């Protein structure tokens, strides 16, 4: 088991290469929940951020203006969902833009202490 702070690491996707204008789709079982995560990058407007959009069977993560070649990351874990088994599903993400390709990293963590 790996813990980061008070969160238990349940999945690690360390180097997904996502070409420009393409999406990554991740299917994962989280304590019996068949979660589908779609990862998308957009470069629109001046604002930089992450949108977490619910879908019928999961979530779409839209990373806007995450285009820095020296890297960008979430500073603190973000909440993705409240889990039926208790606690929350949190995530950390990082990205490096190499030319027009995103070198993306995603960690999913169970925070048993959160409500």
C-alpha positions in Angstrom: 0.0 0.0 0.0 1.1 3.5 -0.8 -0.2 6.5 1.1 0.2 10.2 0.3 -0.7 12.2 3.4 -3.9 10.6 4.7 -4.9 9.3 1.2 -4.4 5.7 0.0 -3.2 5.5 -3.6 -5.6 3.2 -5.5 -4.4 3.9 -9.1 -1.5 5.5 -10.8 -1.3 6.4 -14.5 2.3 7.9 -14.7 2.8 8.6 -18.4 -0.1 8.8 -20.8 0.9 10.4 -24.1 -2.1 12.3 -25.5 -1.8 13.9 -28.9 -3.3 17.2 -29.7 -7.1 17.1 -30.3 -7.4 13.5 -28.9 -8.8 12.3 -25.6 -7.7 9.5 -23.2 -10.4 7.2 -21.8 -9.7 5.3 -18.6 -11.9 2.6 -17.2 -11.2 1.6 -13.6 -13.0 -0.4 -10.9 -13.2 1.7 -7.7 -14.6 -0.6 -5.0 -17.1 -2.1 -7.4 -17.9 1.2 -9.2 -17.1 0.9 -12.9 -15.8 4.5 -13.3 -15.0 5.9 -16.7 -12.7 8.9 -16.8 -12.2 10.9 -20.0 -9.2 13.3 -20.1 -9.3 16.2 -22.5 -7.0 19.2 -23.1 -8.2 22.6 -24.5 -6.3 25.8 -25.1 -9.1 28.3 -25.1 -8.9 31.8 -23.6 -6.6 33.2 -21.0 -7.8 31.1 -18.0 -5.9 28.1 -16.8 -7.8 25.4 -14.9 -9.5 22.1 -14.6 -13.2 21.4 -15.2 -14.8 18.3 -13.6 -17.8 17.4 -15.6 -20.1 14.5 -14.7 -21.1 12.0 -17.4 -23.7 9.3 -17.2 -21.1 6.7 -16.3 -18.2 8.7 -14.8 -16.5 12.0 -15.3 -14.8 14.2 -17.9 -11.7 16.1 -16.8 -11.0 19.1 -19.1 -7.6 20.7 -18.6 -7.6 24.2 -20.1 -4.3 25.8 -21.0 -2.2 23.1 -19.3 0.4 23.7 -22.1 3.6 24.5 -20.3 6.7 22.6 -21.5 8.3 22.7 -18.1 5.2 21.2 -16.5 2.1 22.1 -14.5 0.4 20.2 -11.7 -2.4 20.5 -9.2 -1.0 22.0 -6.0 -3.3 19.9 -3.8 -5.5 16.9 -4.4 -8.9 17.6 -5.9 -12.2 15.8 -5.1 -13.6 13.6 -7.8 -16.4 11.8 -6.0 -17.9 10.8 -2.7 -17.6 7.0 -2.3 -20.2 4.6 -1.1 -17.6 2.8 1.0 -17.0 6.0 2.9 -14.6 8.9 2.2 -13.8 10.5 -1.1 -12.0 9.7 -4.4 -9.4 12.4 -4.9 -6.9 13.0 -7.7 -3.7 14.6 -8.5 -2.6 15.4 -12.1 0.5 16.8 -13.9 1.2 17.5 -17.5 4.1 18.4 -19.7 3.4 19.7 -23.2 6.1 18.4 -25.6 5.5 19.9 -29.0 1.8 19.2 -29.5 1.7 16.1 -27.3 0.6 16.0 -23.7 2.7 13.8 -21.3 0.1 13.4 -18.6 0.1 11.8 -15.2 -2.9 11.0 -13.0 -3.2 9.5 -9.5 -6.4 8.4 -7.9 -6.5 8.3 -4.1 -9.0 7.2 -1.4 -9.3 9.7 1.4 -11.1 7.6 4.1 -11.2 10.5 6.5 -13.1 13.0 4.2 -16.9 13.3 4.2 
